[in-house]
Amino acid sequence: MRVAVVGVQGDVEEHVFATKLAMDRLGIEGEVVATKKPGVVEKSDAVIIPGGESTTISKLIFRDVGGKTIAEEIISLAESDCAIMGTCAGLILLSKRGDEQVEKTKTKLLELLDIKVKRNAFGRQRESFQVPIEFKGIGKVEAIFIRAPAIVEVGNVEVLAKFENYVVAVRQKKILGLAFHPELSAEYGDTRVHEYFLKLIC
């Protein structure tokens, strides 16, 4: 099994660490590869789009390199029913619709999750926080929110977690979108979200 982590910007190494640890705990043999260029995602069984700055990540994944883009490879994986996870900024990029901030910055979206997102729904960096939430299929997890978006409209998706009046985790087939940062929980030994994701892989 190979899991690609889009490495253009954001919590790349944290996701690599969390995914490797989750693989070990599940007894899965494979590799986790961070990539900044096309050619790796298309040869992988799953892909993770980390948090970071969504406008920057969008520009980089849609950038044509030798006639290919990482975005096209992610969409192709989705069409092949492969597993995809987006966290924080990754959630924004997976969504079909964004708020006025997304439109103002002309952030191009992958449009793979039938949801609408609101950027920075919980405030700026200094308003970051950690809170326990109930995650369907896992139980209670400590969710770390950093300049986090929120899901304000849902279509044909399964809601996995809520916080206050917002949806913060959804699943559509094998595509997982999270407003929080499960890779940071792995630093405290909790890899359950990544294990959940790995179990979606064929």
VOKOL-262864 format. One record per atom (N, C-alpha, C): residue in three letters; z, x, y. Coordinates in pm, whole numbers, padded with zeros to 5 digits, always signed. Example, Ala and Ser with C-alpha at 12.3 -4.5 7.8 and 13.67 -1.06 7.14 Angstrom:
Ala+00780+01319-00569Ala+00780+01230-00450Ala+00780+01320-00330Ser+00708+01285-00225Ser+00714+01367-00106Ser+00787+01290+00003
***
This chain:
Met+00000+00084-00119Met+00000+00000+00000Met+00000+00088+00125Arg-00079+00045+00222Arg-00079+00116+00350Arg-00053+00016+00463Val+00042+00050+00549Val+00071-00029+00667Val+00038+00055+00790Ala-00046+00000+00876Ala-00081+00069+01000Ala+00007+00017+01113Val+00051+00108+01198Val+00124+00071+01319Val+00038+00112+01438Val+00002+00015+01521Val-00079+00046+01638Val+00003+00136+01730Gly-00046+00258+01748Gly+00036+00360+01815Gly-00006+00395+01955Val-00073+00302+02024Val-00122+00337+02157Val-00011+00340+02262Gln+00098+00262+02237Gln+00207+00257+02335Gln+00320+00173+02276Gly+00445+00201+02315Gly+00556+00117+02269Gly+00641+00181+02161Asp+00718+00095+02089Asp+00814+00141+01987Asp+00746+00177+01856Val+00664+00279+01860Val+00581+00314+01744Val+00664+00378+01634Glu+00733+00486+01666Glu+00809+00559+01563Glu+00920+00473+01504Glu+00978+00385+01586Glu+01084+00297+01535Glu+01030+00203+01428His+00908+00153+01448His+00847+00066+01348His+00809+00144+01222Val+00761+00265+01240Val+00728+00349+01124Val+00853+00373+01040Phe+00963+00409+01106Phe+01089+00433+01036Phe+01137+00307+00964Ala+01137+00193+01035Ala+01187+00068+00978Ala+01103+00024+00858Thr+00972+00041+00869Thr+00883-00002+00760Thr+00899+00088+00637Lys+00911+00218+00659Lys+00934+00310+00546Lys+01065+00278+00476Leu+01170+00253+00554Leu+01301+00222+00498Leu+01295+00090+00420Ala+01225-00009+00475Ala+01211-00137+00406Ala+01133-00121+00275Met+01030-00037+00277Met+00954-00010+00155Met+01044+00050+00047Asp+01125+00147+00087Asp+01216+00212-00007Asp+01311+00110-00068Arg+01364+00022+00014Arg+01461-00077-00034Arg+01398-00180-00127Leu+01268-00206-00107Leu+01198-00302-00192Leu+01132-00235-00313Gly+01140-00102-00318Gly+01077-00029-00428Gly+00926-00031-00420Ile+00873-00033-00299Ile+00728-00036-00277Ile+00677+00106-00252Glu+00574+00145-00323Glu+00511+00274-00298Glu+00399+00256-00197Gly+00393+00346-00102Gly+00288+00335-00001Gly+00313+00428+00115Glu+00234+00408+00219Glu+00247+00491+00338Glu+00242+00405+00464Val+00301+00458+00569Val+00300+00392+00699Val+00234+00489+00796Val+00127+00445+00862Val+00047+00534+00945Val+00038+00479+01087Ala+00078+00560+01184Ala+00058+00524+01325Ala-00081+00568+01368Thr-00149+00484+01444Thr-00285+00517+01483Thr-00315+00477+01626Lys-00394+00560+01693Lys-00437+00532+01830Lys-00587+00506+01837Lys-00656+00519+01724Lys-00802+00506+01722Lys-00847+00410+01612Pro-00965+00351+01628Pro-01020+00268+01521Pro-01045+00349+01394Gly-01048+00280+01281Gly-01078+00346+01154Gly-00962+00344+01057Val-00840+00328+01107Val-00721+00328+01020Val-00681+00185+00984Val-00678+00099+01084Val-00637-00040+01061Val-00726-00107+00957Glu-00857-00083+00965Glu-00950-00149+00874Glu-00932-00103+00728Lys-00865+00010+00709Lys-00841+00061+00574Lys-00698+00036+00528Ser-00628-00052+00599Ser-00488-00080+00570Ser-00470-00220+00513Asp-00354-00241+00451Asp-00322-00371+00393Asp-00249-00461+00492Ala-00198-00403+00597Ala-00123-00477+00698Ala-00118-00394+00825Val-00085-00462+00936Val-00077-00392+01064Val+00039-00448+01145Ile+00104-00359+01220Ile+00213-00397+01311Ile+00172-00360+01453Ile+00188-00456+01545Ile+00162-00430+01687Ile+00297-00426+01757Pro+00342-00310+01802Pro+00477-00296+01858Pro+00491-00357+01997Gly+00616-00350+02046Gly+00643-00386+02185Gly+00593-00276+02277Gly+00607-00298+02406Gly+00557-00204+02505Gly+00509-00284+02625Glu+00403-00239+02689Glu+00348-00310+02804Glu+00219-00378+02757Ser+00220-00510+02753Ser+00111-00584+02688Ser-00025-00559+02753Thr-00029-00549+02887Thr-00157-00527+02954Thr-00217-00392+02914Thr-00132-00289+02909Thr-00178-00155+02870Thr-00225-00153+02725Ile-00146-00211+02636Ile-00183-00213+02494Ile-00314-00289+02476Ser-00330-00400+02545Ser-00452-00479+02535Ser-00575-00396+02573Lys-00567-00327+02686Lys-00681-00245+02730Lys-00717-00139+02627Leu-00615-00079+02566Leu-00639+00030+02472Leu-00693-00019+02337Ile-00644-00135+02289Ile-00694-00182+02159Ile-00833-00245+02170Phe-00869-00292+02290Phe-01002-00348+02308Phe-01103-00243+02357Arg-01057-00120+02375Arg-01147-00014+02421Arg-01241+00029+02308Asp-01368+00035+02339Asp-01469+00073+02240Asp-01466+00224+02218Val-01449+00263+02092Val-01451+00404+02054Val-01553+00420+01942Gly-01669+00476+01976Gly-01773+00495+01874Gly-01824+00365+01815Gly-01828+00261+01897Gly-01879+00133+01848Gly-01776+00047+01777Lys-01650+00089+01778Lys-01543+00013+01713Lys-01426-00005+01809Thr-01348-00110+01785Thr-01223-00129+01858Thr-01113-00162+01758Ile-00991-00123+01791Ile-00877-00158+01707Ile-00861-00310+01702Ala-00888-00376+01813Ala-00876-00522+01820Ala-00965-00590+01717Glu-01088-00546+01708Glu-01181-00604+01610Glu-01130-00584+01468Glu-01069-00470+01442Glu-01016-00442+01308Glu-00896-00532+01278Ile-00813-00558+01378Ile-00699-00647+01358Ile-00747-00789+01328Ile-00845-00836+01404Ile-00901-00970+01383Ile-00963-00980+01245Ser-01031-00874+01202Ser-01092-00872+01069Ser-00986-00880+00959Leu-00873-00811+00978Leu-00764-00820+00882Leu-00712-00963+00872Ala-00699-01027+00987Ala-00652-01166+00990Ala-00747-01257+00914Glu-00876-01237+00933Glu-00977-01318+00866Glu-00976-01295+00715Ser-00928-01177+00673Ser-00916-01145+00530Ser-00781-01187+00474Asp-00702-01259+00553Asp-00569-01308+00513Asp-00474-01194+00482Cys-00482-01088+00562Cys-00388-00977+00547Cys-00270-00998+00643Ala-00162-00927+00617Ala-00038-00946+00694Ala-00044-00872+00828Ile+00000-00940+00934Ile+00004-00884+01068Ile+00137-00922+01132Met+00201-00826+01198Met+00324-00855+01272Met+00312-00803+01414Gly+00348-00886+01510Gly+00353-00845+01649Gly+00492-00869+01703Thr+00551-00768+01768Thr+00685-00781+01825Thr+00679-00761+01976Cys+00745-00851+02049Cys+00752-00844+02195Cys+00611-00845+02256Ala+00563-00734+02307Ala+00426-00730+02360Ala+00324-00765+02253Gly+00353-00725+02129Gly+00264-00759+02017Gly+00252-00909+01999Leu+00363-00981+02021Leu+00359-01127+02015Leu+00266-01183+02122Ile+00276-01130+02242Ile+00188-01176+02352Ile+00042-01159+02313Leu+00008-01043+02260Leu-00130-01013+02227Leu-00183-01100+02113Leu-00096-01141+02021Leu-00140-01226+01910Leu-00162-01371+01951Ser-00107-01412+02063Ser-00109-01553+02101Ser-00247-01598+02150Lys-00269-01729+02139Lys-00394-01787+02188Lys-00392-01807+02338Arg-00273-01835+02391Arg-00263-01868+02534Arg-00144-01797+02597Gly-00163-01756+02722Gly-00056-01690+02796Gly-00025-01765+02924Asp+00081-01721+02993Asp+00120-01785+03119Asp+00040-01728+03236Glu+00083-01760+03358Glu+00011-01714+03476Glu+00013-01563+03490Gln+00117-01496+03439Gln+00122-01349+03445Gln+00013-01288+03358Val-00007-01347+03241Val-00113-01299+03150Val-00249-01319+03215Glu-00268-01436+03278Glu-00396-01463+03344Glu-00416-01374+03466Lys-00309-01354+03544Lys-00319-01272+03665Lys-00357-01128+03633Thr-00301-01074+03525Thr-00330-00936+03486Thr-00457-00925+03402Lys-00518-01040+03374Lys-00641-01046+03292Lys-00623-00976+03158Thr-00505-01000+03098Thr-00475-00941+02968Thr-00554-01013+02859Lys-00638-00940+02791Lys-00720-00997+02684Lys-00634-01013+02559Leu-00637-01133+02499Leu-00554-01164+02384Leu-00637-01168+02255Leu-00569-01146+02142Leu-00634-01151+02011Leu-00655-01295+01965Glu-00574-01387+02016Glu-00587-01530+01989Glu-00578-01564+01839Leu-00479-01506+01772Leu-00462-01528+01629Leu-00346-01622+01595Leu-00253-01642+01690Leu-00142-01734+01669Leu-00158-01855+01761Asp-00144-01975+01705Asp-00164-02098+01780Asp-00039-02129+01864Ile-00019-02047+01967Ile+00099-02060+02053Ile+00062-02024+02197Lys+00152-02062+02289Lys+00144-02015+02428Lys+00271-01938+02457Val+00257-01823+02522Val+00372-01738+02551Val+00397-01727+02701Lys+00522-01699+02732Lys+00564-01672+02869Lys+00617-01530+02874Arg+00559-01447+02958Arg+00603-01308+02969Arg+00738-01300+03041Asn+00818-01199+03003Asn+00947-01173+03069Asn+01030-01301+03085Ala+01033-01382+02982Ala+01102-01512+02989Ala+01252-01497+03009Phe+01309-01384+02965Phe+01453-01364+02972Phe+01493-01264+03080Gly+01400-01230+03170Gly+01434-01137+03277Gly+01374-00999+03255Arg+01409-00907+03344Arg+01353-00772+03342Arg+01434-00682+03249Gln+01406-00552+03255Gln+01468-00455+03166Gln+01621-00458+03171Arg+01677-00472+03290Arg+01823-00467+03304Arg+01890-00591+03245Glu+01812-00696+03221Glu+01868-00816+03160Glu+01851-00816+03008Ser+01825-00702+02950Ser+01811-00692+02804Ser+01944-00729+02739Phe+01936-00784+02618Phe+02058-00828+02550Phe+02037-00836+02399Gln+02148-00848+02329Gln+02148-00860+02183Gln+02228-00985+02146Val+02175-01065+02054Val+02241-01191+02020Val+02209-01227+01875Pro+02304-01286+01802Pro+02274-01331+01666Pro+02192-01460+01670Ile+02087-01465+01588Ile+02005-01586+01576Ile+01984-01616+01428Glu+01955-01741+01398Glu+01928-01782+01260Glu+01778-01771+01236Phe+01740-01688+01139Phe+01600-01663+01107Phe+01569-01729+00973Lys+01478-01824+00973Lys+01444-01899+00852Lys+01397-01805+00741Gly+01459-01816+00624Gly+01420-01734+00511Gly+01496-01603+00502Ile+01573-01571+00605Ile+01652-01447+00607Ile+01800-01477+00626Gly+01831-01560+00724Gly+01970-01586+00761Gly+01996-01535+00901Lys+02119-01502+00930Lys+02156-01458+01065Lys+02116-01312+01086Val+02045-01287+01195Val+02005-01150+01230Val+02047-01122+01374Glu+02075-00995+01403Glu+02104-00953+01540Glu+01972-00923+01609Ala+01935-01008+01702Ala+01806-00993+01770Ala+01825-00921+01903Ile+01744-00818+01923Ile+01750-00738+02045Ile+01631-00775+02134Phe+01660-00827+02252Phe+01557-00872+02346Phe+01550-00774+02463Ile+01429-00718+02487Ile+01409-00624+02598Ile+01285-00669+02676Arg+01306-00717+02798Arg+01194-00771+02878Arg+01110-00864+02792Ala+01177-00950+02719Ala+01112-01023+02611Ala+01032-01144+02659Pro+00922-01172+02589Pro+00851-01296+02612Pro+00919-01409+02533Ala+00871-01530+02551Ala+00917-01642+02470Ala+00798-01732+02440Ile+00808-01807+02334Ile+00702-01900+02295Ile+00736-02036+02356Val+00649-02086+02443Val+00678-02210+02515Val+00599-02330+02462Glu+00496-02303+02383Glu+00421-02411+02317Glu+00381-02364+02179Val+00394-02453+02080Val+00354-02419+01944Val+00252-02519+01892Gly+00157-02468+01818Gly+00058-02552+01753Gly+00081-02550+01603Asn-00021-02507+01530Asn-00015-02505+01384Asn+00054-02379+01332Val+00182-02366+01365Val+00261-02250+01320Val+00394-02299+01266Glu+00459-02216+01187Glu+00593-02244+01137Glu+00694-02174+01227Val+00788-02250+01281Val+00892-02192+01365Val+00999-02130+01276Leu+01026-02000+01298Leu+01123-01927+01216Leu+01257-01905+01286Ala+01256-01901+01418Ala+01381-01878+01491Ala+01370-01928+01634Lys+01485-01973+01687Lys+01494-02017+01826Lys+01614-01951+01892Phe+01606-01937+02024Phe+01721-01895+02103Phe+01723-01979+02230Glu+01836-02045+02253Glu+01848-02140+02364Glu+01736-02244+02350Asn+01656-02263+02451Asn+01550-02364+02443Asn+01414-02307+02404Tyr+01412-02179+02370Tyr+01286-02112+02340Tyr+01268-02085+02191Val+01143-02089+02148Val+01106-02039+02015Val+01086-01888+02028Val+01144-01811+01936Val+01135-01664+01947Val+01076-01598+01822Ala+01042-01677+01720Ala+00977-01622+01602Ala+00895-01730+01534Val+00771-01697+01500Val+00683-01792+01433Val+00602-01721+01325Arg+00549-01803+01235Arg+00459-01751+01131Arg+00342-01847+01116Gln+00224-01790+01108Gln+00102-01867+01079Gln+00029-01796+00967Lys+00033-01856+00848Lys-00016-01791+00726Lys+00059-01658+00709Lys-00011-01544+00720Lys+00055-01415+00702Lys+00071-01340+00834Ile+00061-01413+00945Ile+00077-01352+01076Ile+00214-01388+01131Leu+00289-01285+01166Leu+00427-01301+01210Leu+00437-01258+01355Gly+00494-01345+01441Gly+00511-01311+01581Gly+00657-01323+01622Leu+00712-01216+01681Leu+00853-01212+01718Leu+00869-01172+01863Ala+00958-01241+01935Ala+00984-01206+02075Ala+01080-01089+02088Phe+01154-01060+01980Phe+01256-00954+01984Phe+01210-00830+01909His+01301-00732+01897His+01267-00601+01842His+01341-00573+01710Pro+01287-00616+01596Pro+01355-00591+01468Pro+01358-00444+01430Glu+01267-00365+01485Glu+01264-00222+01452Glu+01389-00151+01505Leu+01449-00203+01612Leu+01571-00142+01665Leu+01693-00176+01579Ser+01689-00290+01513Ser+01797-00326+01420Ser+01800-00234+01299Ala+01683-00178+01265Ala+01675-00087+01150Ala+01758+00038+01173Glu+01779+00075+01300Glu+01861+00191+01331Glu+02007+00168+01291Tyr+02043+00040+01278Tyr+02178+00004+01232Tyr+02179-00036+01085Gly+02065-00011+01018Gly+02057-00035+00875Gly+02003-00169+00833Asp+01965-00255+00928Asp+01914-00388+00894Asp+01761-00387+00898Thr+01701-00394+00780Thr+01554-00394+00771Thr+01501-00526+00714Arg+01581-00630+00719Arg+01542-00755+00654Arg+01415-00819+00710Val+01393-00807+00840Val+01272-00864+00898Val+01149-00789+00849His+01159-00657+00844His+01046-00579+00792His+01025-00604+00642Glu+01133-00626+00570Glu+01120-00659+00428Glu+01050-00794+00412Tyr+01086-00890+00496Tyr+01021-01022+00497Tyr+00870-01005+00520Phe+00836-00919+00617Phe+00696-00893+00649Phe+00624-00829+00531Leu+00685-00729+00469Leu+00620-00660+00358Leu+00594-00754+00240Lys+00679-00852+00223Lys+00660-00947+00112Lys+00540-01039+00135Leu+00490-01043+00258Leu+00369-01123+00287Leu+00241-01051+00242Ile+00253-00921+00221Ile+00134-00842+00187Ile+00095-00867+00043Cys-00034-00885+00019Cys-00083-00910-00117Cys-00048-00795-00210
***
